[in-house]
Amino acid sequence: MRFNLVTQPSIQTPGIPGALSLSLTLRPACGILGDYTFPTDSSSLRQLLKNGTDLPDAVVWRFLSDACAKAKARLLGVELSDETLQGIGYFID
């Protein structure tokens, strides 16, 4: 399933020293309801994008750079597998 990913800074303390706390919102790209937001950090998000998508490294690094530098970063139309979605707690019916 394709999702639009949107990050926002989070006030939560990061689990990994040096990692930026983020809130990641998954929004179905097809326009149906089902936004899902969860806390993460920049290091965990990098691993999720590297292991759970087929995005090139350059795209992942640019998105993470934007997430660290801006109030919001967006990545549109990202294909996420059912396994990846279940791993982050998104319910697949």
Secondary structure, DSSP 8 states (H G I E B T S, - for coil): -EEEEEEEE--S--SSTT--EEEEEEEETTS-S--EEEEEEHHHHHHHHHHHS---HHHHHHHHHHHHHSS-EEEEEEE--HHHHHHTT----
